[in-house]
Amino acid sequence: MSADVQWQIIRNCSSFLVKRKEKAIFTKEPHNLKARNSARYNGLINKKTVGIEPAPDGKGIQMVMKRAHVSRHPNKMYHKILLKKDNRKVLKSICNIMGKGKYRRGLKWAAMRRACALLKSQKPVAPLKKKGGRHSKK
């Protein structure tokens, strides 16, 4: 079944939809990097998709790619890569992997933004220092 027909079927009646009072309709489906309900970012109907998830142990990220040439074998369709280096090397790896895999340019930048947000959330929070005022004890 073509991607256009699949999109017409699941566009308004998917179990992943999150509808709000505002006009925007969001989705919780896997491999949707921007969480928008659009055919462009849909992770279910497109042949080549990318998902950025936190690593299972909470340190680093896991990049999940949907491969187009093995679409008839569901157990081989998704390829997972664990990235645990420092932040700059992780982003460079994502850039290189997306470039060699010939993914869309918009998907590449969306994946890098999602990875940045996940890596930033995994950094430990430094405790706030109390400022000493004029009457603080020494």
N, C-alpha and C positions, 0 to 999 in steps of 0.2 A: 504494500500500500504506500502511496506517495506521501511525502511530508505534508503537502497541502491538504490532502484529504484527512490525514490524522489531525492536523491543526483545526480543521473545521469541526471535527468530532469533539475534541477535548477542550476547545477554547472556552466554552461557557459552563461545562459540566464536569470539570476535573475535581477530584477529591483534594487536590493540593491548593485550591484557590482560597485566598484570603480577601474577602470583600469588606470594604469600609464604607462609611457614608460619603467620603470624598470620591472623586471620579476615578482615581487610580485603583487598579486591581492588582494585588500582589499574589505571589505563589510561593509555596514551600517545597517545590519539587527538587530532587537532587540534580546537580550539575547545572543549575540556573544561577549564574554568577551575579546577576543584578536583581534577582527576585521579582522581576516584572513578568506579567502575564502577556508575553508577546512571542510570536513565532520565531523571532530572531534569537532570543535567549533561551528558548525552551530546551530543556535537557532530555525530553522524552522523544521528540520527533526528529531532531536533527541527527545526521549520520556521524558527525564529528563534534563531540562536546568535551568540555573540560570542567572538572569540579575541584575546588580547593577546600579541604577539610582540615581540622586540627588533627595532629598525629594521635594515635591511640594512647600514648603515654603522656600526652599533654605538652611535649617539648618538640617544636618544629611543626611542619605541615605535611599533609599527604595530598599529592596531586593525583586525581583519578581521571583518566582519559578514556573516552569511548572511541573505539577503533571502528572504522567503516568497513574494512575488508573482511571482518569476521562476524558480520551481523547475524549470520545464521547459527552461530555457536554462542549462546548466551553466557556460558561459563568462561569463554575466552574474550568476550567483548570488551571488558573493562581492564585497563592496565593501571596499576597503582605504583606510584613512586613516592618514597619517603624522603623528605628533605629536612635534614637536621643541622645544617651548617649555620654560620652566622647570617644575619639578615641580608647583607649585600650579596653574598654568594647564593642564597636561596632565590633572590629575585633575578639574579643573572641566569641561574639554572632554568627558571621558569621561562625567561625570555628566549633562551637558546632552544629549549624543548619545543616551545610554541612555534618558533621560527622554522625549525627543521621539520616539524610535523605539518607545516603549511596550514596552520589555523588562521582564522580571520584576525585582522589587526585589532578590531574592537574587542574580540574575545581575549586577546593577549593583554590589553591594558586593563580589562575588567578582572582578569585573573591576578594580575599584579596588584591591583588595588585590594582585592579580597585577601591576598596573602599578606600584604602590609598590615591590614587591620587585624588579622589573626596573630601575626607576630608581635604586634604592639600590645595586644591583649594578654599575651603570654609573658611579657616582661614583669618582673616583680615590682611592686609598688614600694617606693622608698617612704619611710615614715616621716611625717612632718616634724620639723624641729620647732620647738617653742621659741618664740622671739623673746629675748630678755628686754624688759622695759627699764624705765628709770628706777623703779622700785624693786627690781629683781634682786634676789639674794645671791651673793657671790661665794 
